């Protein structure tokens, strides 16, 4: 009986030993396969020339830099993530941040243009009838300052006013203390002031005791000449337009509105204005809405005022006006984070250090600089916000094709 038990015991121990050997062999085989698979997911590329892809370490044949390892990881939906080196991330300016919650509205975009601020327009007209003898400013676009000579006028009516003034001076000297003669002198002096002569010019007439039928008129204000309506040698009537001056410390932006768009606006509505050739938008408010349609059209004019202290904005420049719409709370990402093609839209997620994975998303409302994500992302996801297109290009180079093909969200 003892011999039989020993035989069975020995046979059992042999079976256990053989089973352990087989299991160890299987585990070793799986480890080799995993190591082989991991090795097959590593390629080597040049940070400066990503088109160079090798299966083994080495140097770039173009620039001689050491090739950097890039690891591919396959997700459950068969999309392949890529791992970049620190150098590649720095060169590609690839940055990521956690998805944020924000407000995105259905904004209305209008096309407008800059126009002169009509409240800053000064018209210079002739104060007396006569002949233009000389124009000191003969071209538009020139800035002028207050007190600068503008034109010289020959006028017989001015000559008569000078005679009356000198006569009144003589009467005051001849009859000192007589109030009526003082009143006549003050009236004569006032008439010269009203036609545009300065106190210095009037005092010169009084001191020189000479009549001058050619009077130089000075600029009553500063500004930029935008129109010249006079010419040397022509006769002008009293009140005739000679110059138009504009100041540019502020400028208007105007847009045409249809009735449906006008319903979104009222005086004081905040808007965002982007001017062609500038990078930063300007926030302002609607200052005026025309109460009637423009002649022979079905559009209204809305206007806003823009600061222009340096005169950098020029009338006639095109502008884009964004009208605010209803806003909703949603997950939002910058517009540059989204890659769009015929199959839809997707973003790049950062799944680990230097590791990125493409993810199809559904887009919602869009504003000037961000877009809502209605599905495809969670609040704790980390999304690439700069360099997404470089990641896309890198992925195509590494995988040989667009790996998002066939993934319709």
Phi, psi and omega in degrees: 000316178298325180292321180295316180299317180297322181294315180294323179297318179295318179298321180295319180295323177296319180296318179297319180297317180296319180297318179297320178297318181295318180295316180297323179294320181293317179296318179298322180293320179294321178297320178296319179296317180297318179296320179293319180295317179298319179296325181288339180274359180255125172237170184234131184222162180270130179299330181269337182226081185296348177288345177276112180232121180234157179272349181228156178300156179171202180244152178290129179290348182267307185247350178085001179290154176293136179288140181261142178287140177232123184258132175262139175231135183259125179274181183295331180266020174069012171276144186257125174275160180234148177245127181250159176279165177300323180296315180296320180294320179292315180294325181274359182051047182270117178232153182223156177208161180291141179302136183251157174259131182206183180256129177231127182244167177271084185283151175258130181254127179242152174260128179227188178209158179276139178226163178298144171282108187292342177285350180247027178257131177242131177256128178253117182242165180285131180277348181212158176285145180168194182245133177286113180273325183204140172251124179276337176240116187242006182221144178282160180090353181275132174282140177232157180246156179300134181091357180281138178299133180249311183205162177243130186239131170264123185214124177289330178293324175294322179298320178295320179296323178295319179297318179297321181294314180295323178297319179295323176298316180297322180293321179294321179291323182286327183233071181296141178087353178277115186294327182296325179287327175296320178296320178297318179296315180298322179293318179295319178294321180296323179296320178294323178294322183292332179275358172114003178281142178276166178298325178295320179292321179295318179295326178297319178296319181292321183283319183281338181056035179235141177274140180227113182279352178249110184249133175270124180260140184256158179293125180283347180205168177267158179164190178245132182288118178250349178204138174237115184257002183246168176210152181295136177093352181267154176268140180234149176270164176298127181093000180292139179290131178247310182224153169239126180246140176236144170250146189240025177293335170226158178215154181261150167241129183239147177220149177268133183240138166277166185303318181297326179283324180296332179295341179277351188243154168207168179301126181099354178296126180289141178222165176241129184244127173245127184255136180305131179092357177242155185262328185262137176285160179243127178266128180211191181227153176294126182255339184201139172231122181300127183284357180222158180293148173297145186306130178064022177223174175242041181234149175253159179252125173249145187223144174224156182255136180241138174290141182214057188297330181262002180067026184283338179267136186245134178302138183099347179290140178288148180218155176245128183246125180256120177267135181291145176241183178296137183251146178229148179277130183199168170289130184230150174225157176297151180301324182291346180280346186259131174252128184241143173210190184295340182270346181141212182229148176209162178235170176254125177264143171266111185265340178198182180299122178062018182241132187225145184223131178285147181218125178291141180224162174250128185269149176245222181296153185229138175246194185293332185224002178210165183222145179277145176250115183271336176201156178110342181232155173247163185296336182262007179288147177253120188246140175289124183253339172227140179090014182296321181290329175292322175297319178300313179297319179297320180295318179296319179295319183287323185262350177083353179198173177282109186287349177275356177299133181089355178258092176260123184281000000 
